[in-house]
């Protein structure tokens, strides 16, 4: 199917990020004083959280939303730290006519890259689930969810785990997409399946951060393939 021109309502819930005050204390200050980065270069993997150099949050234009064919409704829900994943989410929403919702945490992640990656590693190690700023209005009305996120440390960010525990995917069609430093989507798909084995999980889209914005041309063929 070709790109439709359906109007959509875009939910953009503020600026991106999350920061935990308890982690901003003496340990990080001590690392800074010693002149050492929180995550040494040698420890980084292609899955480590990365900044793409985006300057500030990217906001999608406001538009009205209508149900799709047969009354079905679609949603693009995405978490984006630096704006890269949000750019992909906007293109998917434009291509499908779906509503757009930006997943955000109650507090902000640190702007400093090394501090942020250290914090994300602790979330993974400790199983910490960051609090989500707001839920999706009328979640149960959506039949299809395009679910977007960066690949962090080889799997689903704990921000997304927190979001999914508040938004039941059971019985929904889920089309996952991600941005990555070079690794695949398989680990994150396994995480989603473990949380919601009853969801209908479709083929995912993976775009490497270094390939954007040119790789956005892959969005429409991916959407068309899913609709066949």
N, C-alpha and C positions, 0 to 999 in steps of 0.2 A: 504493500500500500504506500502511496505517496504522502509526503508531508501535508498534514491537514492544516486548516486555518481556523480551527476552533479557538474561541476566546478562552482564557484561563485566568483564574485568580491565583496570585502568587503570595504565598506566605513567607515573608522574610523577617525573621524575628531578631533583629539587632545585629550587633557585631559578633565575630566568631571568637571562640576560645574558652578556656577554663583555667583557673589557677587555684591551687590549694595552699592556704595560708600556712598550714602546719609544715609545709615543705620549704618555706621561704626563710627558715630560721638559721640556726648556727651552722648546720652542716654545709649548706650551699655557700654561706658567707665564708666558712673556713676554706672551701675549695677555691673561692675567688681570691682570697688572700694569699693562698699558696701558688697562685698563677696557674692552676690546673683546671681543665675543662671537665664538666660533669660527666660527659661521655667521651672518652678518648677516641681519637680517629681510628685506632686499631681495633676497637670494639664494635664499630658501626657495621651493620649489615645492609644489603640493599633494601631491606624492609624497614630500616630505622626511620622514624618520623623525619621528614625533610621540609624545608621551606623552599618555595619556588620563586621567592623574590617579589611576590605580589605586594603592591603598595596599598594596604588598607583593604577593607572588606569590599566585595563585589556585590552589588544589589541588582536584582532582576527588576524589570519594569512591571508596574502594576497592571493587571488586566482582569476582566471578569472571567468566570468559569462556568462551563455548562457540562452536563453529562455527555458521555460519548455515545456511540451507537448502541441501541438497545437499552439505554439508561445506565449502562456501566460507567463507572468513574475511575479515573486513574490519578495517581499521585506520584510525584517525584520527591522523595525525602532523602536529604543528604547532609552529612556532616563534612565541614571543610575547615581546616586550620588556617591555611594561607590564601585560600581563594581558588586553588586549582580545581578541586573536586566540584566546587560550586559552579565554575565555568562549564564543566561537563553537564552538570545537572540542569543548568539553564538551557543548554542546547537540546537535551532530551525533552524537557518540558515544551520547548518551542516546536520540536518535531512531532510530538505526540498530542499536543493540546492538553496535557495533564496539568493539574495544579502543582505548585512548587512549595515545599516546606523546608526551611533550613533548620537542621538540628543543632541546638546550642546548649552549652552547659551554663549553670547559674553564675559561675565565676569565669574569669578569663585564664587561658593558659599563658605562661610567661612569654614575652616577646623574644627573649634571649633563647637562641636555638639549643645551646648545650643544656641550659636549665630545663627547657621544655622536654627534651628527649630523656633526661634523667627522671623527670616526673612521670612521663609515660611508662618508662621501664618499671618504676615503683608500682604504678597502677597494675601492670601486668603481673609483677611478682607477688603483690599483696592481694590481688583480686578485688581491688577497689573499684567501685562503680561511681563515676562522677554524677552528681545530680543534674538532671535535665531541666532546662529553663522553662520550657512549655511543651505541652502535648499537642498532637495534631487535632484540630477541631473536626468533628464529624468523622473520626477514623473509621468507624464501622461501615460508612457509606462507600468506601473505596474497595473495588474488586481487585485492582492491579496496583502494585507498588513497585516503582523503580527505586531501588535502595542503593544509595551512593556513600562512599567512604574512602579514605586513604588506607593503604595497607601499612600497618604499623607493627613492627617486630614480627612479621610473618603471618599475621592474622587480623582478626576483626578488632578495631580499637575498642577499649572498654567503654568509651562514650557510646558506641553503637550497642554494646551489650546492655547498657543501662536503658537506652531508648527502646530496644526490642522487648525487654522485660516489662515495659509499660505499654507496649503496642502489640497486640496479639496478631501474629501472622497466620495463624491456623486458618485454612480454607481460602487464603488469598493467593493470587498469582504474584510471584516475586521475581523481578528482573534485576539482579545485582550488577552494579558497575563500580569500578574502583580506579584510583590513580595509584601508581606504584613507582618506586625507585628502580625497579627492574625485576621484581619477583612476581609470581602469578597470583591468581585469586583463589587457588584451591584451599589454602588454609582457612581463609575467611568463609568460604562456602561450607566447609566442614563445621565451622562454628555456628553458622545459621541453621544448618540441618540439625545439629545437636539441640538447639533451642526450640526449633519448630519443625519436627519431622513431618507434620501434616500440611505444611505449606507446599505449594507447587512452585518449585525453584527452577527457573529457566536458565538458559545459557548466559553466562556473565560476560561483561565487557571490561577489558583491562586496557588502560591507556598509561603509558609511561610519562612521567612528568616532563622529561626532556623532549618529548615528541609533540607537546602542545605549543601553540594552538592548532597546528596543522592536522593533528590526529583527530580533531573534532569531526572531520569528514567521515570518520568511521561510525559516527552515531547513527545516521539515517539508515545505512545498510543493516546495522545491528537491529534496529527497531523493526525494519521491514522483515527481516528473517524471523524474528520472534512472532510476528503476526501471521505468518503463513500457516 
